Amino acid sequence: MKKNEKKQEDKFREFKYSGKTFEYTGRIYEASEGNGRVKTRSYVSLTLNDSFTINGVYYVETEEAGFLTFPQYKKGDDYKSYIFTDKDLKDELDGLCGVLHKLVY
């Protein structure tokens, strides 16, 4: 198996969530152990309205909350997100996090 090739036995669960703005579908993969404040981290393949897929999304669970991180790039010592949301979409994504939390635990 090549270094970047995915294993056939990757374990995932499919999800579907209807928000006001988008219909969310996708897969959440088995959680890996976090470090420090992060309890778990799960890779997510997120599709919007069955037409636009965002890869490189992670569902992160800490002691305080669960949240999504979107693809990022490094600029200097900081990481910058490729995707930005307004407050309404952030609230909708928080609802999606509730669905993902139930699938992880």
ChimeraX attribute file (.defattr): number of C-alpha atoms within 10 A of each C-alpha:
attribute: neighborCount
match mode: 1-to-1
recipient: residues
	/A:1	6
	/A:2	6
	/A:3	5
	/A:4	6
	/A:5	7
	/A:6	9
	/A:7	9
	/A:8	6
	/A:9	6
	/A:10	8
	/A:11	11
	/A:12	17
	/A:13	13
	/A:14	13
	/A:15	15
	/A:16	15
	/A:17	17
	/A:18	14
	/A:19	14
	/A:20	8
	/A:21	11
	/A:22	15
	/A:23	14
	/A:24	19
	/A:25	19
	/A:26	20
	/A:27	17
	/A:28	22
	/A:29	20
	/A:30	16
	/A:31	19
	/A:32	12
	/A:33	9
	/A:34	14
	/A:35	10
	/A:36	6
	/A:37	10
	/A:38	15
	/A:39	15
	/A:40	19
	/A:41	23
	/A:42	20
	/A:43	20
	/A:44	24
	/A:45	16
	/A:46	20
	/A:47	18
	/A:48	16
	/A:49	12
	/A:50	12
	/A:51	7
	/A:52	9
	/A:53	14
	/A:54	14
	/A:55	13
	/A:56	13
	/A:57	17
	/A:58	21
	/A:59	21
	/A:60	22
	/A:61	21
	/A:62	15
	/A:63	9
	/A:64	8
	/A:65	12
	/A:66	18
	/A:67	21
	/A:68	19
	/A:69	15
	/A:70	17
	/A:71	14
	/A:72	14
	/A:73	10
	/A:74	9
	/A:75	8
	/A:76	7
	/A:77	6
	/A:78	8
	/A:79	11
	/A:80	14
	/A:81	11
	/A:82	9
	/A:83	10
	/A:84	9
	/A:85	9
	/A:86	7
	/A:87	8
	/A:88	11
	/A:89	15
	/A:90	14
	/A:91	13
	/A:92	16
	/A:93	19
	/A:94	16
	/A:95	15
	/A:96	20
	/A:97	20
	/A:98	13
	/A:99	14
	/A:100	25
	/A:101	15
	/A:102	8
	/A:103	15
	/A:104	17
	/A:105	6
